[in-house]
Amino acid sequence: MVNAGSSSLKLRLLGPDDQVEASADVEPGAELDGVLRGWPGPDAVGHRVVHGGTRFTDPVVIDSGVREELEDLTALAPLHQPKSLAGLDAVTALLPEVPAVACFDTAFHTTLPGAAATYAVPRQWRERYAIRRYGFHGLSHAWCSARVAELTGARRIVTAHLGAGASLAAVLDGRSVDTTMGFTPLEGLVMATRSGTVDPGLVLWLEEHEHLSPHEVAETLEKRSGLAALAGTADMREVVAAAARDEPDAALALDVYVHRLAAGIAAMAAAAGGLEALAFTGGVGEHAPVVRARTAERLSFLGVAVDPARNDTSDGEITAPGAAVRTLVVPAREDLEIARGTRSVLVRGSRDRTVADRR
């Protein structure tokens, strides 16, 4: 599995029963042939691709035509899509005969109802430019929500993927019905270097009155905002430590982060028609007990409560005794979701070829 995120490239080789046979976190610019030397040869390679647009709503075998279409979507995810494609090209160069499958972060959210997916902008824009709320982190939300449903039997679930990028999803009976990211991965929660949602009038004001170019505004909102802008660091561990020392910038950053997060979870609960389970995943979701505890305090009116004795974990249930909503920490396993999608599309393709041969 090849998972090229906004700040990392993760490689993982899974066996037939999903056991991890090899893994590596690759630094930017590292030579992959050195990393993969000695690994058993894979039967297929599954790639996490951030944006599938309206064209790709399921995993797909990658050929030159698909590769070209994916590159055409770069403008919708400029921080992510080039890295996904770079990972694809690098691995394909080393394993040219091995089938490659693209699995999309946007695919899980194709079930959003019209009310959640539609922006109130002119129809001409929506149709000509395919403007809608796409949502992202779908591979993580799909895995996490399925795992929570398996563990708890819950139907109405909110999953919180909190990492360098961050988003929420409202999941009802296994289907995404709302999410916080939108047309691009910039909308929604406060993130490491991304602003999350800002007033669109602010963007227009900066361009008109301060004469900032669209590129300058985009670069700032994508790469110099979020926690980095508020606290001077994009690392939540450093923010939490500084806030504990009563450093005002860090304290404000943590307050803003939790405020947006709690408000977003409440909105997702409304979209799901209630809340039976809340799950935290991703680097911050799994490793920041303070964020989980403070968020739960803000959501007590929904029946969310975290047990302090159980909250110091990166994997497991942390629900307080008697709480109406079950709260869990679920390790992110996008690799398993990618493996599932890769196997499904290859099995389907093999079945279709068998049927064609019989004809």
N, C-alpha and C positions, 0 to 999 in steps of 0.2 A: 504494500500500500504506500502511495506517495501522497503526503499531506503537506502541500505548500501553503502555509499561512502567511499573514501579513508580516510576521517577524520570525518565522522559523521554517525549516524543511525537515519533516519527520519521515523516516523510512521504516517500514516494519514488514517482516515476512511472516505470514501466518500459515500454519499447517492445515490439514484437512478438517481438524476439529477446532480450529481457531486458536490453537496454541501458538504462542509467540516463539518463533524459531530464531529470529534475529531482529535487531532494531538499531537505529542510529538517529541521532539528532545532528543534522548537517549544518555547519556554519556557512554563511553566505560565501560563495566563491570556491568552496571546497571541491576537489576532484572526486566525482562519484565513483569512478572505477576503483579508486583506492578504498573507498568505504565499502563497496559491494564485493570486493575480492574475497573469495572464500565462502560467500553465502551460497546455499543451494540454489539452483536455477528455478525461477518461478514458472508456473504454468500460465499465469496471466498477471497483468499489472493494473491495479485500480488507482485512478488519480482523483483526488479531490479537486474539483474545478468550481470556483466561487459562483460564476454567473452563467446560467443557461438561457437567459432571455425567455421569450415566449416559445421558442423553437424546441428547446430541450427540457422536457418535463420528467424524463426517466433516464436511467443510465444508458449510455450508448457506446458502441465500439468506435474507436477513433480511427479515422482515415484522413487523407489529405483534405477532403472536403469539409469534414467536421472540424479539423484543426483550423481551417481558414475561417469558418463561421465563429468559432470560439474567439479568435483574434479580433473579429469585428465587434465583439461585445466588450472590448477593453475599456472603451469610454465610460461604460456604466460601472466599472469597478477598477479604476486605474491603480489603486494600491495593491490589488490582489491578483487580477487576471494575468498580468504579465508574469508574475511569479509562478502561477499555476502552469502557464505555458512553458516557462523556462524549465521547470521540473519535468514536464512532459517530454520536451525535446531532449533533455539531457539523458533521461532514462531510456527513451526510445533509441537514442544513438548507441547506447550500450547493449540494448536488448531488442534489436530491430525485428526479430522473428516472433517475439512474444506478443500475444494480443494485448492491446491497451484499451481500457474502458474508462470513460469519464463519468464520474458521479457528482451530481451538482448540489451545491448548497441552497440553491433557489427552489429545487424540485419539491421539497417537503411542503413548501408554502403555496404550491399551485392550487391547493384546496381552499385557500382563503375565500370567503364569500365576497360578493361584490361590494358590500358595505365596508368591508375591511380593506379591500384591495384598491379601491377607486379614490383618486384625488379629485377634488372639486375644481378642476380646470377644464377649459373648453374641450369639447368632444374632438375637435380637429387635432389638438395636441395629443390627446390620448390615443387616437387612432394612427396618426402619422408617425409619432415618435415612440409608440408602444409604452406610453407613460402609465405606470401603475405601481403599486407597492409590491415588490418582488419578495422581500424578506431574504435573510441569509442565515448562516450557521445551521442550515437545515439538517445536515448530516448529524450534527451534535444533538439538536433538538429531537430528531427522530429516534436516535439511540436512547437518549436519556428518558424520554417520555415512555418508550416501550419498556424500558427497564423498570421504571416506576410503576407502570401498570402491572407488570409481572410480579413485583414485590408487594404491592398494596391492593391491587384490584381497583384502583381509582379510575374514574372515567374523566373527571374534570381536573386537569393537571396544568400547572404553570411551570415551565422549565426556564431556569436562569443560567444562560451560558455567559460566564464572566471571565474574560481573559484580557489580552491586549485589545481585542474587539469584544463588544458585549451586546447581547440582545436577549429578549424574552420571547417566549412563545406561549400562546394559549392553545392547549391541545384537548380536544373533546372527542372521546372514543377513538383515539389514535390519529385524528386528523387535525392539522393546524388550522385554527379559525381566526387567529390574529397574531401579530408579531410587531416588534418595535422598530426594526430596520425597514426601510422602504424602497424607493427607487434605486438608491445606492446604499452601501453599508455605513453611510455617515449619519443617517437618521437614528434617533432614539436615545439610548442611555449615554451618560458620560463614559468615555473610554480612556485608554492609556494616553493616546495622543490625539484622539478625535473628539470634537466638541459634543457630538450627539446633536439633538434637535436644537436649532436656534431659530429665532424669528426670521423668516425669509426677507422681511423688510430691512433687517440689519445688513444682509448681504447687499441689497440694492443701495442702501445708504452708504456703505463703505466704498462701493464702486462709483457712486455719483458725487459724494461730498468729499471723500478722502482720495479719490482718483486711484484707488487700488485696482489692478487688473483682475479679471476673473481668475487667472492663474495664481496670483498672489493670495487671493482670498481662499481658493481651494487648497493651496499648499498649507496655509495657516490652519484652516479648519481640520485638515486631515492629519497634519504632522506636528503642529506646534500648539495644540489645544488640549482639552481634556485634563487629566490629572497633571500632565507635564506643565500646562499653563497655570494651573491653580496652585500646585505645590512645589513646582520646580523639579519634579521627578515623575516619571511614568510608572514607577514600580510601586505597586500597592503596599508591599511590605515596608518600604521606606516611608510611605505616607502614614501608615498605621503607627509605626514607631515614632515618627515625628509628632503626630497628633497626641500620642501618649505623653510626650514631653511638653505638651501645651504650646507647640509652635503654631501660631495663628494661621499661617497659610495652609499648613497641612490639616489643621482642624477644620478649616472651611472646606477644603477639598473633600475630606471624608464626609462632611455634612451634605455637601452638594451631591456627591455620589450616592449616598444612601437615600437622600430625599427623592432623587429621580428614580432610583431603583424601586423603592417602596411604592411610589405613585404608579410606576409602570406595572408592577405586579398586581396592584389593585385593579388597574384598567384591564389587564389580561384576565383576571378573575371574572370581571363583568362580561367580557367577551365569551368566556366559557360557560356562563350561566351559573357560576359558583366555583368554589375551590375546595377540592378534596385532598390534593397533595401539591406540595411545592418542592422543587428539586433545584439544588445548586450544583453547577458543574463548571469545568474550565479552571484555569490556573488560579484565579481569584476565588471563584466559587468553591473550590476544593480546599484552599489553603488560607483563607482569611476568616477565621471564626468571628472576629470582631464585626466584620461586614454582615455576616449571617445573623448574629445576635441583635445588632442594631436595626437591621431590616425587619426582623421578626417583631421587635418592640413596636415599630411603626405600624405593623399589620395585625396587632392583637385584636382589633375590632373585627377582623375576618376569622378569628379563631386560630391564628398562627402563634405558636409559642415554642421556643427552643430550650431544651434542657441544658443548662451550663455544664453539667457533668458529662454530657454526651457530645457536646459541640466541638470538642478538641479532636476532631477526626477528619480524615479526607475520604472516608468511604463508610457510609452507614446511615442509619436513621438517627435523627437528633431531636425528635419530637419530645416536648415536655409532657409529663403525665397529665392526662385529662384534656389535652389540646384537641380541638375539633379537626384541625387540619394536620395531616402528617407531613413532616418536613424531613428531607433526605439530602445527603451529599452523595452524588453519583460520579465516579471517575469518568472523564471524557474518553470515549472509545469510538471516535469517528472511524478508526480503522476497521472495526467490526461492521459498521454500517456500509462502508465502502466495499468490504469483502462480500457482504450480502448482495449488494447491487451488482457487483462484478460477476458473481456466480450466476445471478438470475438472468442477466442479459446474455451471457455465454451459453447457458443451458437452453434458453429460449431460442437462440440462434441455431444451436445444434438440433433442437427439436424441429425447427422450421425446415432445416436442410434435409432432415430425415423424411419429413412429410413430402417435400418436393421430389426427393429421389424415388419415393414409392409411386408418385404419379407418373 
